[in-house]
Amino acid sequence: MTTAIVHAAMGLGWEMAATTPDHTIGTLNLRAHQAVVDIAYDTKSYNIRYKSSTGLPYGEADQNSGQETREIHKNYNGWIENLDNAIRTQFIAAGP
C-alpha cells in the first residue's frame, strides 16, 4: 500500500513524508496554495484526512463577519478526489 500511495501522490505533484509504517503526510503546493493531508493505511484500505492548508480559507475567520469559515477552496475537493483515484489505480495495478 505504501508504494501505491507514494507513486500515485508523486505522479500528481504531492510531496510525501512517511511518519510511521502505516501513516504518511502528503503536501501539495500549487501557486499560493498548500494542502496538507494525513493518510493512514493498512494492507487493504486507506483514509485521506485534511490536516492543514495555506491560502485555502478553511477554519479561518471571515474578513467581514469574523466567524470561522466552514468551506474550503473550491479546488481542494478535486485535488483530493484526484489523489484518491490515483491511489486506487495504483493499488489495483499492483494486484493482490
C-alpha positions in Angstrom: 0.0 0.0 0.0 2.9 2.4 0.8 4.2 2.1 -2.8 0.8 2.7 -4.3 0.2 5.8 -2.2 3.6 7.3 -2.8 3.6 6.6 -6.6 0.1 7.9 -7.0 0.8 11.1 -5.0 4.1 11.9 -6.6 2.6 11.5 -10.0 0.2 14.3 -9.1 2.8 16.6 -7.6 2.3 15.7 -4.0 5.3 15.5 -1.7 5.1 12.5 0.7 6.7 12.1 4.1 6.2 8.8 5.9 5.8 9.2 9.6 5.2 5.5 10.6 4.9 2.3 8.5 1.2 2.8 8.2 0.9 6.6 8.1 2.2 9.4 5.8 1.7 13.1 5.3 1.1 14.5 1.9 1.7 18.1 0.9 0.5 19.7 -2.4 1.9 23.1 -3.3 0.1 24.9 -6.1 0.8 28.5 -6.8 0.0 30.3 -3.5 -2.0 27.3 -2.1 -0.8 24.5 0.1 -2.9 21.5 1.1 -1.6 19.0 3.7 -3.3 15.7 4.3 -2.8 12.7 6.7 -3.0 9.3 5.0 -3.4 6.4 7.3 -3.5 2.9 5.8 -3.1 -0.8 6.2 -2.8 -3.6 3.6 -6.4 -3.3 2.4 -7.6 0.3 2.9 -6.5 3.9 3.4 -8.0 7.1 4.7 -7.2 10.6 3.5 -7.9 13.4 6.1 -7.4 17.1 6.0 -4.5 18.2 8.2 -3.9 21.9 7.3 -3.8 24.4 4.5 -2.4 27.7 3.4 -4.2 30.0 1.0 -7.3 27.8 1.2 -9.6 29.6 3.7 -10.8 26.8 5.8 -11.3 27.3 9.5 -10.1 30.9 9.2 -12.0 33.9 10.4 -14.2 35.5 7.7 -12.9 39.0 7.0 -16.4 40.5 7.2 -18.1 38.6 10.0 -15.1 37.3 11.9 -16.8 33.9 12.1 -14.8 30.8 11.2 -15.4 29.6 7.6 -16.7 26.1 7.2 -15.9 25.8 3.5 -12.6 25.3 1.8 -11.3 26.5 -1.6 -13.4 25.0 -4.4 -10.4 23.2 -5.9 -9.4 21.3 -2.7 -12.0 18.6 -3.1 -10.9 18.0 -6.7 -7.3 17.6 -5.6 -8.3 15.0 -3.0 -10.5 13.2 -5.5 -7.7 13.0 -8.0 -5.4 11.7 -5.2 -7.9 9.1 -4.2 -8.4 7.9 -7.8 -4.7 7.7 -8.4 -4.1 5.7 -5.3 -6.9 3.3 -6.2 -5.5 2.9 -9.7 -2.0 2.2 -8.3 -3.4 -0.3 -5.8 -5.4 -2.2 -8.4 -2.4 -2.2 -10.8 -0.2 -3.7 -8.1 -2.7 -6.7 -7.8 -3.2 -8.9 -4.8 
